[in-house]
Amino acid sequence: MGSNPINLAVRFILEMAGLAALGWWGWNQGEGILRFILALGIPFLAAVLWGTFAVPDDPSRSGKAKVPIPGIVRLMLELAFFVTATWSLFATGLTALGWIYGIAVLIHYIISYDRVMWLVRQ
């Protein structure tokens, strides 16, 4: 189920929403130019980490890995991203949205149990 096109689309939406949440948190942390640097820089850094570190032949991705890492490390990277994005919604006062996002991520990972197990075994 982890490679199902609908599930991959949901994952992409969750990733983009996570980047937006991180950007919103960054926007709320500074004033003036720092506000722009954090709002753009934090999501950029997260996206670079997300795209750089991958498990070779991951069926839910292109299969290419710029920097190959073990599956469990990739899973921890993903969980850190989604937990941080969820936390950033709570930290900026968007509590209801934080709950909705966090539960959506949890449901996504439950549905993607086959990919999670694949990552753990790599």
WOQUI-V608015 format. One record per residue. RES is the residue in one letter. SS is DSSP state (hx for helix, st for strand, lp for the rest). Layout:
BEGIN
res | ss
RES | SS
RES | SS
END
This chain:
BEGIN
res | ss
M | lp
G | lp
S | lp
N | lp
P | hx
I | hx
N | hx
L | hx
A | hx
V | hx
R | hx
F | hx
I | hx
L | hx
E | hx
M | hx
A | hx
G | hx
L | hx
A | hx
A | hx
L | hx
G | hx
W | hx
W | hx
G | hx
W | hx
N | lp
Q | lp
G | lp
E | lp
G | hx
I | hx
L | hx
R | hx
F | hx
I | hx
L | hx
A | hx
L | hx
G | hx
I | hx
P | hx
F | hx
L | hx
A | hx
A | hx
V | hx
L | hx
W | hx
G | hx
T | hx
F | st
A | st
V | lp
P | lp
D | lp
D | lp
P | lp
S | lp
R | lp
S | lp
G | lp
K | lp
A | lp
K | lp
V | st
P | st
I | lp
P | lp
G | hx
I | hx
V | hx
R | hx
L | hx
M | hx
L | hx
E | hx
L | hx
A | hx
F | hx
F | hx
V | hx
T | hx
A | hx
T | hx
W | hx
S | hx
L | hx
F | hx
A | hx
T | lp
G | lp
L | lp
T | hx
A | hx
L | hx
G | hx
W | hx
I | hx
Y | hx
G | hx
I | hx
A | hx
V | hx
L | hx
I | hx
H | hx
Y | hx
I | hx
I | hx
S | lp
Y | hx
D | hx
R | hx
V | hx
M | hx
W | hx
L | hx
V | hx
R | hx
Q | lp
END
